[in-house]
Amino acid sequence: MKQVLSIIICLIAGFTTAMAGDHPEAHFGEFGLEHLRTMEEYQSKYQGQVVEYVPCSLESPSYDDERFIKNCKGEFMHPYIISKVSGNNETIKLELVDTTNPKKKVKFQFKNQYEYYSYGNYTWCNTSTYQVPLFLVNKFNKAREETIGKVFSDPELNFSVKVTDMMLTPSEGWKKYPIVSVKLLNEATNTETVVPYEDMSSKVRSIFTEAKSGRYIAKLSSVEKPSNPEIRYGGKSLSSQDNGISKFLYEDNVISIIIFATPSQFSFELKNVSDNTLKIIWDEAVIVDVEGSSNKVMHKGIKYSARNESQPASTIIKGSSLDDLAAPTDKVYYSEYAKEWRNGSMFPSKPELTDKKLTLMLPIQIKDVINEYIFVFDLEYVKNHPEWLVNP
């Protein structure tokens, strides 16, 4: 007998647990019922308000939604007046009167609690996190009237962001209720974005922040060639532009190099145009950062963990090329979050700084002589969207 009772208790526990986990979670924000401490507070705030029961989906309503139809004899998306609030601080009872038929009344009750756990006939709960699926219609309509047509502007920008609609939209996830959203028109791009109503202000700020954003670009300003008289003076020029990155060409009678700087490294393709074999002496290469500090260099093929160890020279025979990079070792770090090695930025973290430079010194050995090639880059801050600025 004890064994049978034990099985029955387990079955009941399993059933109630399944029921407790089978609840959609309404998040209507200010357009839903706030979690209040007492029945009297609910009575004072919501008696006389017009509400609609909004299901998680009209096509596939949840268990709770079906109970509103079958047990309460109510209708989805139909206006009711909260004519009476009763019960106690733990159980709130509402009498809903049909606005189109005052004789038709719906009894609706829910648990008023801090934790979302319920079962049986008490699956409707109002907590500080989840709300019962009663939507405040008049409050929404008033907010919608005030919100649609609202224009956000910034004195630094020549365009605005406008609210063109406010509506309930489906939310992602299993048995999730709709949420209140707005549609924002970005007049600069003539595109519309749907965002949660509660995120409207932060989304507008992010649009304006992006419109005013910028980045640093590196331009080769000078090349200091070695003092070796056998190396004739070479010239520099803009080689090409690829995805907004300027690549520069420098040539003399020893090397021909295409070089450019990205936030994390210098990249280059160096061709030996001399009659001798060249070597890059990596242990003596240096990067001077924007603050004027000299840093050791690592290049392709070097493990991040071995970046501070001695690095063998790269040999380039005559007529051949080397495709390589130079990155400052002090910017390399291991991300515990991503579980990978990463290269930090050589560019300044603050925007719109002036007179900042990056320098790469490549020591190139010809025969037994080490010749120092110094590539100096000026950093220039440019706006991503100057056409949107009042004063670009």
Secondary structure, 3 states (H helix, E strand, C coil): CHHHHHHHHHHHHHHHHHHHCCCCEECCHHHCCCCCCCHHHHHHHHCCCEEEECCCCCCCCCHHHHHHHHCCCCCECCEEEEEEEEECCCEEEEEEEECCCCCCEEEEEEEECCCCCCCHHHCCEECCCCECCEEEHHHHHHHHHHHCCCEEECCCECCEEEEEEEEEECCCCCCECCEEEEEEEECCCCEEEEEEHHHHHHHHHHHHHHHCCEEEEEEEEEEECCCCCCCCCCEEEEEEEECCEEEEEEECCCEEEEEEECCCCEEEEEEECCCCCEEECHHHCEEECCCCCEEEEECCCCCHHHCCCCCCCEEECCCCEEEEEEEEHHHEEEECCCCEEEECCCCCCCCCCCCEEEEEEEEEEECCEEEEEEEEEEEEEEECCHHHECCC
